[in-house]
Amino acid sequence: MINDTLNEADQKMKKSVEATREELAAIRAGRAHPSMFAKITAEYYGTPTPLQQLAGFTAPEARVILVQPYDVTAMPAIERAIRDSDLGVNPSNDGKLIRCVFPELTEERRKEYTKIARAKAEDGRVSVRNIRRTAKQSLEKLEKDGEVGKDDVTGAEKRLDGVTKTHTDEIDEMLKNKEAELLEV
């Protein structure tokens, strides 16, 4: 019973950490990279579709991303979706490829991205702590129902706290790396 609760909490925390990792990867640093387009969707035959499913992405230079649509008829929709996104880039279309040239990041923009990264990391930590609280309540319910003893629950809570600390430390480390990447000129 206790191990099931702890394992479930650990799995959910890992998913929260992974989601935070993806959120941080989508924030632009000095180099342009295809994961920046992960959250963007375009209308494709009346359905919002992720750009990753509509086109291939390559980064031939540090500040350039080439988008090659699998279906040429989707090109205007992809171009519109990129233009309307918060990437701050104006895509150019040559009939076969969409070229996205990212401007150099200003100091002000870097600080803004750092604030966004901190907010996303805090969201991840809050998510991990919420999972911890839910697992702790489950453990307390097991004790209250008389299924396990107080000592077992106390030991399980210590293990749960250790797992929680491991995952929040991982998020903190990701944030530290992202901040260093953002502030690097």
Rosetta blueprint (number, residue, H / E / L):
1 M L
2 I H
3 N H
4 D H
5 T H
6 L H
7 N H
8 E H
9 A H
10 D H
11 Q H
12 K H
13 M H
14 K H
15 K H
16 S H
17 V H
18 E H
19 A H
20 T H
21 R H
22 E H
23 E H
24 L H
25 A H
26 A L
27 I L
28 R L
29 A L
30 G L
31 R L
32 A L
33 H L
34 P H
35 S H
36 M H
37 F H
38 A L
39 K L
40 I L
41 T E
42 A E
43 E E
44 Y E
45 Y L
46 G L
47 T E
48 P E
49 T E
50 P E
51 L H
52 Q H
53 Q H
54 L H
55 A E
56 G E
57 F E
58 T E
59 A E
60 P E
61 E E
62 A L
63 R L
64 V E
65 I E
66 L E
67 V E
68 Q E
69 P E
70 Y L
71 D L
72 V H
73 T H
74 A H
75 M H
76 P H
77 A H
78 I H
79 E H
80 R H
81 A H
82 I H
83 R H
84 D H
85 S L
86 D L
87 L L
88 G L
89 V L
90 N L
91 P L
92 S E
93 N E
94 D L
95 G L
96 K L
97 L L
98 I E
99 R E
100 C E
101 V E
102 F L
103 P L
104 E L
105 L L
106 T L
107 E H
108 E H
109 R H
110 R H
111 K H
112 E H
113 Y H
114 T H
115 K H
116 I H
117 A H
118 R H
119 A H
120 K H
121 A H
122 E H
123 D H
124 G H
125 R H
126 V H
127 S H
128 V H
129 R H
130 N H
131 I H
132 R H
133 R H
134 T H
135 A H
136 K H
137 Q H
138 S H
139 L H
140 E H
141 K H
142 L H
143 E H
144 K H
145 D L
146 G L
147 E L
148 V L
149 G L
150 K H
151 D H
152 D H
153 V H
154 T H
155 G H
156 A H
157 E H
158 K H
159 R H
160 L H
161 D H
162 G H
163 V H
164 T H
165 K H
166 T H
167 H H
168 T H
169 D H
170 E H
171 I H
172 D H
173 E H
174 M H
175 L H
176 K H
177 N H
178 K H
179 E H
180 A H
181 E H
182 L H
183 L H
184 E L
185 V L
